[in-house]
Every structure is written in C-alpha cells, then in structure tokens.
Amino acid sequence: MAGVLSILLALALLMYLAFRGVTLLILAPAMAVFAAALGGGLPLLGAYTQIFMSNMGDFIIAFFPLFLLGAVFGKLMDDSGSAKSIARAIIGWLGAERAVLAVVLCCAVLTYGGVSLFVVAFAIFPVAAALFRDADIPKRLIPASLALGAFTFTMSALPGTPAIQNAIPMPYFGTTAFAAPGLGVVAAILMFSLGMAWLNRRVTEAKTSGEGYGIHDDAVPESNLEVREGAARDGFDIRELEHDQPERDEPPPFAVAAAPVGIVVLVNFLFVQFVVPQMDTSYLQQPIFGATTIDAVRGVWAVIVALLTAIVFILIVNWVRIESVKASVDQGANASVIPIANTASLVGFGAVIAAMPAFQTISEGLLALGQLSPLVSLAIAVNLLSAVTGSASGGMSIALDTLGPTYVELAKAQNISLEAMHRVTSISSGALDALPHNGAVITVLGICKLGHKEAYGDMFMVAVVGPMISLVCIVLLASVVGGF
C-alpha cells in the first residue's frame, strides 16, 4: 500500500510542479527517484541511469525525426506566409458572420498540416479577435474556438495527421498514421460537431442576454509569465512569436499555401500503400538494424518521407518569400529539442514507475479489466496518465511503454483489430489531457489575455467533454465492428 501511495504522491507532485512551471527535464527524473525512494524496491542510482535514461533514450531514438521534421515544417509554413494565406482564404470564404466556424477551420487546417498549435494560436488570435469584435461575439469564446480547431480532432482523430499523438502508437501496434480511418473520421466528426454545437449555443445565449465582445486590450501579451512558461516548455521562443515579422512579399496563393498540407497526407498514404510493399526490408531482421520488422517502422518511415517531401516543396515554391532559409530551418530544428526531451523524460518517469513492485498492483487492476475489454482498459489507462501529466503524448507514452506489449497480446487473443487499438489510444490521449494545468491551455489563455475563470469552462467542454463523449462512442463502435 505504501508503494502505491508513493506512486500517487509522485504523480500529484509532478502535476502540481509542472503547473507551476518547473521544467520536466529536472522534474521527471526527480519525481521518478522520489517515488523509488519512498516506495522502495529499486536502487536509486540504478533506477536513474539504467531505467530512466535508457527508456528516455529509446524514445528519442524512435521519434526524434518526427519532432525535428515537424518543427521545421511548421516554421517554414509560418515564415513563408503559407499559414497566413490559408487563414485569409478560409475567412474570406465563410465571412465574418461565421466567425466561430472560420477560426476553428483555420486552426484545423493548419494543425492538420503539421503547424505547431503554439504558432497557430499566435497567428490566428489577432484574426479571431477582429472577427469576434466585428460580429460582437464575447471574447471569452476565442480560447475555446482555438482549442477546438487546434488540439482536438486534428491532433488525435483524423487519419493521416502528422501529430505525434498519432505517431506514437505506430511502433507498438505495427500500424500507420491511417490506422482505422473510419473510426478516426467518425470520432473527428463527433468532436467537431459537439464542439461547434456548444460554441454556437454559447453565442446564441450571449446575443440573447445582450453580451457582446466587451472592452479588451487585444495586443499579444509581451511579458505574460504563464504564456512564456507554457510555450517555453514546448520549445518555442516567445520573442519570435510575439512580434509581427516584416512583410517581405505577399503570401503565396491559397493553392500553393495549402499544397504542403495535402502533400503530407498524400505522400504518407502512397508510401505505405505502394512503396513499402515493393521494398526489400528483410535486412531489418539483422541485429544491427534492431532485429525488427517492417510493420514496426513503416508508419514512422512514411511520416518522415511525407514531411521531407513537403519541406522540399515549401522551399522550392517559397524560396524568395522566406527571408532566411537557414534561420528558419535552424529555428525550427532548435524548437524540436525541448518538446521531445520533455516527452522522453515522461517516458523515463513512467518506466521507473512501472519497474516498482507497487506498480504491479495498479497494472493488475487495469489488465484485469483488459481481460474483459482491452479497448476499455487501454482508454482508461491513457486517459488517467494524460490527465495526471497534463500531456497527451506524455500520458500515452507512459501507458504504452509500460503496458503496450500486454495490450497487443490481449487484443490478438480476443481478435481485436490493432488498428482499432491504435485509434482508441490516440483519441484517449486527447481527452483528459486538456485539464487546467495543461501547457497548451495555459498558453492559449495567456495569448488571449483571459483567465481560467473567464474562459476555461468553454475550453473544457470542447476539448475535454466533447473528445470524451467521442471516445466512448468509438470504443463502443470498435467493440462491435472492429477497426475500419
């Protein structure tokens, strides 16, 4: 019992101190050693160097290319003016009278194309503020609109998204970014519909009560500590995001700007479906290549090729629009380091927790439920860990790193599609992660110069309640029809 309490205390401290802005690079190993010391059963130095660091390193080895290329791609989309062009086009089509829908779709298109939600939030907020002011919609609904478009269905549900939340399950289940596309599309429609229904209802209520946009200072905050801490934890330099870059050329036409988004999805699909089957990958069985199989790596390979292709395309068509290609690539690459180090630290933390004797009590309870339904058990495990860490990717990584192989065996024994397991895992990570201590939540509220009391309730409805309802529906659907 003492061991279980030590784990819960370490998790609670991890959540609290992360909310207070302590870097995970120090916090995760410190809390891992703290749990091991309090719960007993593990030598402290051995737990740190042999368990924490080795698992942290394994995660970086597996996923660093995706973090690196994703960050470079997002930076180039921003610096080339492509992100701005896409936003302008969507707003032009929908008009100011559909301000909420326009903001949601702007965020959705950009994040589905691989642009960081932090870059999207800084880029779209001024546009959203102008639209909401013109339509006299309360400013307090802007954070929820940004959240619905940036970190719900495009992050975890839509098939083919290059988001890391869609990539992490691939090596565990031998799947691709297009795993269970039918389930993903259904979940995305549910999240989008539920979120829009809530926001439209809130707009109607505001108009009925006579509440308008209000009087606000909408300048992007320059020194808000929480904004800086939230974005810095994910590797973004606020100084670069706060100030408008000088106009060099007109942004590219919409077709050119949107093309990289389509390239990421199309190349990803074509590589998996047509290129991989033609490749001789028998060499992967050799120890020097990790004694693995193509099923374990094809998903990661596909995303790498897709992002590289899209990056080359952006550079070719926007060379004159990017003030300094070297600077953009360097800044994007540098911005990838902190996010993967933070996530990998959480993986190391989870590995130490999993190695403790007391964790067997927790895992036995989850796996007992898994005997009845691996889908339900996995959804609960990922949700709980994402809630505690305030991180979708972190919670998912801990769950899969500690229990992933067992869930694979349970799924196979019960003839459950591994593609369905992938999609349920991804969607689960994006439900309870958006609690008040989540870095993205804090950053978006800071950008909008609003507090939790003013705006978090609506964010909770669209980024937690909606995804949770969608998850329940997808688990039920997958239990009946499997992955499709």
RODO-2510 file (C-alpha; in nm, 4 decimals, decimal comma):
residues 484
     n   res          X          Y          Z
     1     m     0,0000     0,0000     0,0000
     2     a     0,2856     0,2384     0,0802
     3     g     0,4294     0,1779    -0,2657
     4     v     0,1027     0,2702    -0,4358
     5     l     0,0752     0,5861    -0,2247
     6     s     0,4309     0,6824    -0,3213
     7     i     0,3395     0,6496    -0,6887
     8     l     0,0261     0,8603    -0,6453
     9     l     0,2182     1,1223    -0,4472
    10     a     0,4910     1,1392    -0,7134
    11     l     0,2275     1,1799    -0,9856
    12     a     0,0487     1,4505    -0,7866
    13     l     0,3729     1,6398    -0,7326
    14     l     0,4620     1,6012    -1,0996
    15     m     0,1278     1,7537    -1,1984
    16     y     0,1451     2,0364    -0,9460
    17     l     0,5061     2,1358    -1,0097
    18     a     0,4610     2,1129    -1,3882
    19     f     0,1651     2,3506    -1,3484
    20     r     0,3955     2,5829    -1,1554
    21     g     0,6353     2,5888    -1,4477
    22     v     0,9146     2,3571    -1,3307
    23     t     1,0927     2,2066    -1,6324
    24     l     1,0219     1,8394    -1,6939
    25     l     1,3892     1,7802    -1,7681
    26     i     1,4511     1,8146    -1,3938
    27     l     1,1058     1,7345    -1,2607
    28     a     1,0527     1,3954    -1,4285
    29     p     1,3764     1,2288    -1,3101
    30     a     1,3438     1,3911    -0,9667
    31     m     0,9913     1,2564    -0,9205
    32     a     1,0951     0,9145    -1,0532
    33     v     1,3755     0,8901    -0,7972
    34     f     1,1432     1,0293    -0,5287
    35     a     0,8857     0,7577    -0,5983
    36     a     1,1529     0,4881    -0,5988
    37     a     1,2965     0,6133    -0,2679
    38     l     0,9582     0,6413    -0,0981
    39     g     0,8145     0,3187    -0,2343
    40     g     1,1253     0,1042    -0,2026
    41     g     1,2278    -0,1884    -0,4157
    42     l     1,4665    -0,0066    -0,6508
    43     p     1,8240     0,1194    -0,6026
    44     l     1,8119     0,4913    -0,6723
    45     l     2,1176     0,5362    -0,8941
    46     g     2,0339     0,2227    -1,0901
    47     a     1,6763     0,3424    -1,1361
    48     y     1,8010     0,6720    -1,2771
    49     t     2,0839     0,5613    -1,5068
    50     q     1,9651     0,2149    -1,6122
    51     i     1,5879     0,2562    -1,6281
    52     f     1,5049     0,6254    -1,6615
    53     m     1,7832     0,7228    -1,9005
    54     s     1,7701     0,4099    -2,1169
    55     n     1,3955     0,4434    -2,1754
    56     m     1,4272     0,8170    -2,2358
    57     g     1,6962     0,7440    -2,4937
    58     d     1,4898     0,4739    -2,6647
    59     f     1,2026     0,7177    -2,7150
    60     i     1,4300     0,9848    -2,8621
    61     i     1,5853     0,7298    -3,0980
    62     a     1,2422     0,6214    -3,2202
    63     f     1,0691     0,9573    -3,2624
    64     f     1,3247     1,2386    -3,2894
    65     p     1,2971     1,2554    -3,6724
    66     l     0,9243     1,3252    -3,6433
    67     f     0,9698     1,6029    -3,3869
    68     l     1,2558     1,7524    -3,5886
    69     l     1,0876     1,7494    -3,9286
    70     g     0,7509     1,8531    -3,7862
    71     a     0,9012     2,1597    -3,6197
    72     v     1,0943     2,2603    -3,9323
    73     f     0,7842     2,2128    -4,1477
    74     g     0,5723     2,4278    -3,9161
    75     k     0,8327     2,7029    -3,9055
    76     l     0,8592     2,7131    -4,2855
    77     m     0,4799     2,7225    -4,3215
    78     d     0,4789     3,0238    -4,0900
    79     d     0,7771     3,2105    -4,2353
    80     s     0,6708     3,1561    -4,5964
    81     g     0,3331     3,3177    -4,5315
    82     s     0,1510     2,9941    -4,6153
    83     a    -0,0230     2,9804    -4,2783
    84     k    -0,1437     3,3387    -4,3194
    85     s    -0,2657     3,2686    -4,6733
    86     i    -0,4696     2,9678    -4,5615
    87     a    -0,6267     3,1674    -4,2780
    88     r    -0,7183     3,4574    -4,5088
    89     a    -0,8774     3,2260    -4,7650
    90     i    -1,0936     3,0401    -4,5146
    91     i    -1,2137     3,3617    -4,3552
    92     g    -1,2850     3,5075    -4,6983
    93     w    -1,4992     3,2083    -4,7940
    94     l    -1,7011     3,1904    -4,4737
    95     g    -1,7359     3,5593    -4,3939
    96     a    -1,7326     3,7389    -4,0615
    97     e    -2,0857     3,6220    -3,9788
    98     r    -1,9448     3,2717    -3,9298
    99     a    -1,6622     3,3914    -3,7110
   100     v    -1,6501     3,0879    -3,4807
   101     l    -1,6506     2,8386    -3,7675
   102     a    -1,3864     3,0394    -3,9533
   103     v    -1,1500     3,0404    -3,6547
   104     v    -1,2000     2,6677    -3,5888
   105     l    -1,1358     2,5737    -3,9516
   106     c    -0,8302     2,7984    -3,9786
   107     c    -0,6759     2,6251    -3,6791
   108     a    -0,7823     2,2820    -3,8017
   109     v    -0,6318     2,3156    -4,1488
   110     l    -0,3025     2,4472    -4,0159
   111     t    -0,2596     2,1927    -3,7369
   112     y    -0,3662     1,9028    -3,9600
   113     g    -0,0951     2,0166    -4,1964
   114     g     0,1663     1,9952    -3,9239
   115     v     0,1925     2,3540    -3,7979
   116     s     0,2506     2,3728    -3,4211
   117     l    -0,0548     2,4713    -3,2194
   118     f     0,1549     2,7421    -3,0494
   119     v     0,2370     2,9015    -3,3839
   120     v    -0,1269     2,8643    -3,4913
   121     a    -0,2579     3,0242    -3,1716
   122     f    -0,0298     3,3274    -3,2030
   123     a    -0,1057     3,3611    -3,5754
   124     i    -0,4843     3,3196    -3,5561
   125     f    -0,5629     3,5105    -3,2346
   126     p    -0,5398     3,8597    -3,3928
   127     v    -0,7654     3,7421    -3,6756
   128     a    -1,0069     3,5820    -3,4302
   129     a    -1,0170     3,8978    -3,2181
   130     a    -1,1073     4,1107    -3,5211
   131     l    -1,3765     3,8675    -3,6383
   132     f    -1,5339     3,8280    -3,2947
   133     r    -1,5268     4,2051    -3,2382
   134     d    -1,6982     4,2719    -3,5721
   135     a    -1,9616     4,0056    -3,5031
   136     d    -1,9954     4,1246    -3,1387
   137     i    -1,9288     3,7747    -3,0029
   138     p    -1,7839     3,7568    -2,6483
   139     k    -1,4072     3,7432    -2,6464
   140     r    -1,4190     3,4708    -2,3793
   141     l    -1,5194     3,2219    -2,6520
   142     i    -1,1986     3,2715    -2,8531
   143     p    -0,9855     3,0286    -2,6461
   144     a    -1,2437     2,7527    -2,6872
   145     s    -1,2588     2,8158    -3,0627
   146     l    -0,8796     2,7948    -3,0877
   147     a    -0,8787     2,4804    -2,8735
   148     l    -1,1445     2,3034    -3,0803
   149     g    -0,9571     2,3637    -3,4037
   150     a    -0,6019     2,3156    -3,2787
   151     f    -0,5951     2,0345    -3,0250
   152     t    -0,8914     1,8028    -3,0617
   153     f    -0,9870     1,6176    -3,3804
   154     t    -0,6858     1,7207    -3,5909
   155     m    -0,4497     1,6072    -3,3159
   156     s    -0,5834     1,2648    -3,2307
   157     a    -0,8666     1,1527    -3,4572
   158     l    -0,8235     1,2392    -3,8247
   159     p    -0,6370     0,9640    -4,0131
   160     g    -0,3065     1,0715    -4,1617
   161     t    -0,2397     1,3593    -3,9248
   162     p     0,1355     1,4001    -3,8627
   163     a     0,0709     1,4900    -3,4973
   164     i     0,2955     1,2988    -3,2587
   165     q    -0,0155     1,1717    -3,0784
   166     n    -0,0966     0,9789    -3,3957
   167     a     0,2599     0,8594    -3,4442
   168     i     0,3497     0,7230    -3,1004
   169     p     0,1182     0,4156    -3,1184
   170     m     0,2564     0,3019    -3,4563
   171     p     0,5625     0,1028    -3,3419
   172     y     0,3653    -0,0651    -3,0629
   173     f     0,0789    -0,1862    -3,2810
   174     g     0,2578    -0,2126    -3,6171
   175     t     0,0172     0,0398    -3,7680
   176     t     0,0391     0,3570    -3,9758
   177     a    -0,0892     0,7116    -3,9405
   178     f    -0,4013     0,5977    -4,1300
   179     a    -0,4926     0,3292    -3,8757
   180     a    -0,8678     0,2666    -3,8549
   181     p    -0,9559     0,5624    -4,0811
   182     g    -1,3288     0,5020    -4,0451
   183     l    -1,3148     0,5207    -3,6670
   184     g    -1,0943     0,8292    -3,6928
   185     v    -1,3316     1,0124    -3,9261
   186     v    -1,6340     0,9262    -3,7104
   187     a    -1,4527     1,0496    -3,4000
   188     a    -1,3437     1,3696    -3,5769
   189     i    -1,6991     1,4423    -3,6921
   190     l    -1,8296     1,3861    -3,3397
   191     m    -1,5657     1,6112    -3,1798
   192     f    -1,6186     1,8852    -3,4369
   193     s    -1,9992     1,8657    -3,4228
   194     l    -2,0203     1,8573    -3,0435
   195     g    -1,7721     2,1421    -3,0116
   196     m    -1,9440     2,3600    -3,2697
   197     a    -2,2863     2,2865    -3,1200
   198     w    -2,1625     2,4040    -2,7808
   199     l    -1,9946     2,7170    -2,9158
   200     n    -2,2947     2,8121    -3,1304
   201     r    -2,5202     2,7647    -2,8299
   202     r    -2,2989     2,9911    -2,6214
   203     v    -2,3012     3,2549    -2,8959
   204     t    -2,6819     3,2435    -2,9074
   205     e    -2,7047     3,2726    -2,5285
   206     a    -2,4731     3,5725    -2,5346
   207     k    -2,6742     3,7508    -2,8013
   208     t    -2,9986     3,6791    -2,6150
   209     s    -2,8586     3,8245    -2,2947
   210     g    -2,7112     4,1228    -2,4763
   211     e    -2,3495     4,0303    -2,4055
   212     g    -2,1088     4,1491    -2,6714
   213     y    -1,7367     4,1354    -2,7349
   214     g    -1,6584     4,3667    -2,4467
   215     i    -1,3757     4,6140    -2,3985
   216     h    -1,0378     4,4455    -2,4133
   217     d    -0,6748     4,5110    -2,4898
   218     d    -0,6131     4,2566    -2,7657
   219     a    -0,2423     4,3143    -2,8187
   220     v    -0,0484     3,9904    -2,7981
   221     p     0,0989     3,9846    -2,4457
   222     e     0,4679     4,0618    -2,4332
   223     s     0,5559     3,9612    -2,0804
   224     n     0,2851     3,7288    -1,9542
   225     l     0,4776     3,4776    -1,7441
   226     e     0,2345     3,1904    -1,7941
   227     v     0,2434     3,2288    -2,1716
   228     r     0,6198     3,2242    -2,1712
   229     e     0,6353     2,9219    -1,9406
   230     g     0,3744     2,7243    -2,1333
   231     a     0,5292     2,7828    -2,4731
   232     a     0,8867     2,7525    -2,3479
   233     r     0,8114     2,4075    -2,2108
   234     d     0,7365     2,3098    -2,5701
   235     g     1,0465     2,4717    -2,7144
   236     f     0,9125     2,7911    -2,8705
   237     d     1,0810     3,1283    -2,8463
   238     i     0,8106     3,3741    -2,7439
   239     r     1,0203     3,6656    -2,8689
   240     e     0,9867     3,5332    -3,2221
   241     l     0,6134     3,4735    -3,1911
   242     e     0,5103     3,7936    -3,0166
   243     h     0,6092     4,0402    -3,2835
   244     d     0,4883     4,0543    -3,6384
   245     q     0,7589     3,9771    -3,8890
   246     p     0,8154     4,2428    -4,1550
   247     e     0,6293     4,1847    -4,4780
   248     r     0,8715     4,0668    -4,7464
   249     d     0,6289     3,9592    -5,0161
   250     e     0,2621     3,8851    -5,0469
   251     p     0,1750     3,5443    -4,9012
   252     p     0,1523     3,2667    -5,1626
   253     p    -0,1812     3,1963    -5,3291
   254     f    -0,4086     2,9634    -5,1369
   255     a    -0,3473     2,6661    -5,3679
   256     v     0,0292     2,6966    -5,3229
   257     a    -0,0022     2,7558    -4,9488
   258     a    -0,2317     2,4574    -4,8925
   259     a    -0,0375     2,2199    -5,1169
   260     p     0,2145     2,1159    -4,8445
   261     v    -0,0739     2,0103    -4,6216
   262     g    -0,2061     1,7840    -4,8955
   263     i     0,1429     1,6569    -4,9715
   264     v     0,1953     1,5394    -4,6134
   265     v    -0,1252     1,3351    -4,6197
   266     l    -0,0943     1,2076    -4,9784
   267     v     0,2724     1,1040    -4,9644
   268     n     0,2175     0,9378    -4,6283
   269     f    -0,0633     0,7258    -4,7768
   270     l     0,1141     0,6438    -5,1041
   271     f     0,4364     0,5440    -4,9313
   272     v     0,2582     0,2944    -4,7044
   273     q     0,0287     0,1521    -4,9694
   274     f     0,2554     0,1350    -5,2745
   275     v     0,6206     0,1968    -5,1888
   276     v     0,6680    -0,0187    -4,8798
   277     p     0,5275    -0,3374    -5,0430
   278     q     0,7892    -0,3018    -5,3199
   279     m     1,0817    -0,2630    -5,0789
   280     d     1,3138    -0,5446    -4,9720
   281     t     1,3143    -0,4989    -4,5949
   282     s     1,4412    -0,8432    -4,4914
   283     y     1,7606    -0,6775    -4,3673
   284     l     1,5625    -0,5319    -4,0752
   285     q     1,5766    -0,8732    -3,9089
   286     q     1,9518    -0,8376    -3,8612
   287     p     2,0659    -0,7331    -3,5097
   288     i     2,2474    -0,4286    -3,6480
   289     f     1,9082    -0,2921    -3,7615
   290     g     1,7362    -0,3749    -3,4341
   291     a     1,6056    -0,7215    -3,5277
   292     t     1,2696    -0,5697    -3,6145
   293     t     1,0117    -0,5909    -3,8924
   294     i     0,8769    -0,3507    -4,1495
   295     d     0,5419    -0,3403    -3,9656
   296     a     0,7136    -0,1787    -3,6677
   297     v     0,8787     0,1018    -3,8650
   298     r     0,6739     0,1657    -4,1789
   299     g     0,4478     0,4207    -4,0089
   300     v     0,7397     0,6300    -3,8860
   301     w     0,9170     0,5975    -4,2215
   302     a     0,6049     0,7171    -4,4047
   303     v     0,5724     1,0309    -4,1916
   304     i     0,9447     1,1068    -4,2335
   305     v     0,9215     1,0814    -4,6128
   306     a     0,5975     1,2824    -4,6222
   307     l     0,7332     1,5681    -4,4098
   308     l     1,0611     1,5774    -4,6036
   309     t     0,8720     1,5967    -4,9336
   310     a     0,6521     1,8776    -4,8042
   311     i     0,9537     2,0699    -4,6705
   312     v     1,1316     2,0477    -5,0064
   313     f     0,8150     2,1668    -5,1821
   314     i     0,7828     2,4683    -4,9491
   315     l     1,1450     2,5629    -5,0076
   316     i     1,1143     2,5360    -5,3854
   317     v     0,7959     2,7404    -5,4258
   318     n     0,8605     2,9920    -5,1461
   319     w     1,2362     3,0449    -5,1654
   320     v     1,2031     3,4188    -5,2329
   321     r     0,9352     3,4647    -4,9659
   322     i     1,1467     3,3258    -4,6810
   323     e     1,3806     3,5937    -4,5537
   324     s     1,6455     3,3450    -4,4408
   325     v     1,6031     2,9753    -4,5151
   326     k     1,8945     2,8932    -4,2899
   327     a     1,7461     3,0872    -3,9985
   328     s     1,4021     2,9310    -4,0440
   329     v     1,5394     2,5774    -4,0606
   330     d     1,7702     2,6396    -3,7657
   331     q     1,4922     2,7849    -3,5518
   332     g     1,2556     2,5015    -3,6409
   333     a     1,5200     2,2402    -3,5626
   334     n     1,6085     2,4046    -3,2331
   335     a     1,2405     2,4225    -3,1386
   336     s     1,2124     2,0420    -3,1691
   337     v     1,4625     1,9638    -2,8948
   338     i     1,2746     2,0713    -2,5824
   339     p     0,9415     1,9049    -2,6787
   340     i     1,0973     1,5636    -2,7421
   341     a     1,3201     1,5902    -2,4363
   342     n     1,0167     1,6714    -2,2205
   343     t     0,8119     1,3857    -2,3608
   344     a     1,1031     1,1429    -2,3399
   345     s     1,1540     1,2461    -1,9770
   346     l     0,7957     1,1466    -1,9046
   347     v     0,8609     0,8125    -2,0738
   348     g     1,1611     0,7625    -1,8452
   349     f     0,9478     0,8567    -1,5448
   350     g     0,6862     0,6024    -1,6488
   351     a     0,9489     0,3309    -1,6912
   352     v     1,0751     0,3813    -1,3346
   353     i     0,7194     0,3751    -1,2000
   354     a     0,6491     0,0578    -1,3984
   355     a     0,9581    -0,1099    -1,2547
   356     m     0,8425    -0,0562    -0,8950
   357     p     0,6844    -0,3593    -0,7245
   358     a     0,3831    -0,1487    -0,6246
   359     f     0,3026    -0,0756    -0,9886
   360     q     0,2075    -0,4378    -1,0304
   361     t    -0,0984    -0,3689    -0,8160
   362     i    -0,2088    -0,0891    -1,0474
   363     s    -0,1281    -0,2742    -1,3686
   364     e    -0,3024    -0,5904    -1,2480
   365     g    -0,6206    -0,3897    -1,1949
   366     l    -0,6005    -0,2386    -1,5432
   367     l    -0,5125    -0,5695    -1,7059
   368     a    -0,7922    -0,7477    -1,5196
   369     l    -1,0259    -0,5040    -1,6893
   370     g    -0,8332    -0,5729    -2,0096
   371     q    -0,9337    -0,9375    -1,9931
   372     l    -1,2908    -0,8179    -2,0384
   373     s    -1,2154    -0,5396    -2,2864
   374     p    -0,8633    -0,4307    -2,3895
   375     l    -1,0149    -0,1265    -2,5612
   376     v    -1,1804    -0,0035    -2,2415
   377     s    -0,8777    -0,0804    -2,0264
   378     l    -0,6396     0,0967    -2,2644
   379     a    -0,8672     0,4006    -2,2907
   380     i    -0,8820     0,4328    -1,9118
   381     a    -0,5050     0,3913    -1,8690
   382     v    -0,4151     0,6520    -2,1320
   383     n    -0,6750     0,8984    -2,0055
   384     l    -0,5625     0,8769    -1,6460
   385     l    -0,1949     0,9190    -1,7266
   386     s    -0,2618     1,2037    -1,9708
   387     a    -0,4701     1,3774    -1,7043
   388     v    -0,2034     1,3444    -1,4385
   389     t     0,0833     1,4622    -1,6581
   390     g    -0,1187     1,7266    -1,8425
   391     s     0,0273     1,5913    -2,1654
   392     a    -0,1383     1,3802    -2,4342
   393     s     0,1881     1,2470    -2,5737
   394     g     0,3404     1,2010    -2,2283
   395     g     0,0462     1,0082    -2,0859
   396     m     0,0190     0,7902    -2,3945
   397     s     0,3897     0,7156    -2,3933
   398     i     0,3870     0,6062    -2,0294
   399     a     0,0861     0,3788    -2,0857
   400     l     0,2248     0,2146    -2,3990
   401     d     0,5791     0,1877    -2,2697
   402     t     0,4652     0,0049    -1,9587
   403     l     0,1631    -0,1928    -2,0794
   404     g     0,1759    -0,1788    -2,4608
   405     p     0,3063    -0,5316    -2,5317
   406     t     0,0488    -0,6810    -2,2953
   407     y    -0,2329    -0,4933    -2,4656
   408     v    -0,1131    -0,6243    -2,8016
   409     e    -0,1315    -0,9806    -2,6690
   410     l    -0,4766    -0,9220    -2,5209
   411     a    -0,6033    -0,7713    -2,8458
   412     k    -0,4732    -1,0631    -3,0501
   413     a    -0,6168    -1,3160    -2,8059
   414     q    -0,9592    -1,1527    -2,8310
   415     n    -0,9334    -1,0929    -3,2074
   416     i    -0,9465    -0,7153    -3,1682
   417     s    -0,8020    -0,5074    -3,4506
   418     l    -0,4675    -0,3487    -3,3668
   419     e    -0,5712    -0,0589    -3,5875
   420     a    -0,8674    -0,0032    -3,3569
   421     m    -0,6307    -0,0180    -3,0590
   422     h    -0,4143     0,2495    -3,2240
   423     r    -0,7054     0,4834    -3,2876
   424     v    -0,8541     0,4374    -2,9407
   425     t    -0,5118     0,5072    -2,7878
   426     s    -0,4664     0,8254    -2,9899
   427     i    -0,8154     0,9584    -2,9173
   428     s    -0,7814     0,8700    -2,5470
   429     s    -0,4675     1,0798    -2,5175
   430     g    -0,6568     1,3893    -2,6300
   431     a    -0,9474     1,3707    -2,3852
   432     l    -0,8368     1,4348    -2,0265
   433     d    -0,5061     1,5950    -2,1224
   434     a    -0,6600     1,9443    -2,1571
   435     l    -0,7132     1,9999    -1,7850
   436     p    -0,6290     2,3403    -1,6298
   437     h    -0,2593     2,2570    -1,5799
   438     n    -0,2024     2,1646    -1,9453
   439     g     0,0682     2,3822    -2,1026
   440     a    -0,1310     2,4462    -2,4195
   441     v    -0,4363     2,5562    -2,2193
   442     i    -0,2287     2,7986    -2,0124
   443     t    -0,0591     2,9374    -2,3222
   444     v    -0,3799     2,9933    -2,5209
   445     l    -0,5441     3,1709    -2,2263
   446     g    -0,2339     3,3857    -2,1873
   447     i    -0,2285     3,4793    -2,5546
   448     c    -0,5925     3,5841    -2,5306
   449     k    -0,5319     3,7723    -2,2027
   450     l    -0,8083     3,5799    -2,0299
   451     g    -0,8135     3,3807    -1,7075
   452     h    -0,9302     3,0284    -1,6342
   453     k    -1,2392     3,1661    -1,4598
   454     e    -1,3440     3,3598    -1,7698
   455     a    -1,2776     3,1132    -2,0488
   456     y    -1,1706     2,7678    -1,9296
   457     g    -1,5262     2,6365    -1,8839
   458     d    -1,5919     2,6537    -2,2578
   459     m    -1,2459     2,5126    -2,3339
   460     f    -1,3282     2,2218    -2,1026
   461     m    -1,6498     2,1492    -2,2893
   462     v    -1,4949     2,1437    -2,6379
   463     a    -1,1516     1,9953    -2,5544
   464     v    -1,2406     1,7509    -2,2763
   465     v    -1,6126     1,6695    -2,2690
   466     g    -1,6554     1,6502    -2,6476
   467     p    -1,3498     1,4262    -2,7030
   468     m    -1,4513     1,2082    -2,4058
   469     i    -1,8009     1,1531    -2,5479
   470     s    -1,6440     1,0785    -2,8863
   471     l    -1,4048     0,8308    -2,7251
   472     v    -1,6882     0,6414    -2,5561
   473     c    -1,8726     0,6194    -2,8886
   474     i    -1,5605     0,4993    -3,0721
   475     v    -1,4836     0,2340    -2,8087
   476     l    -1,8395     0,1029    -2,8396
   477     l    -1,8235     0,1138    -3,2185
   478     a    -1,4841    -0,0580    -3,2314
   479     s    -1,6077    -0,3283    -2,9926
   480     v    -1,8850    -0,4105    -3,2374
   481     v    -1,7294    -0,3670    -3,5827
   482     g    -1,3545    -0,3591    -3,5086
   483     g    -1,1182    -0,1279    -3,6911
   484     f    -1,2345     0,0106    -4,0261
***
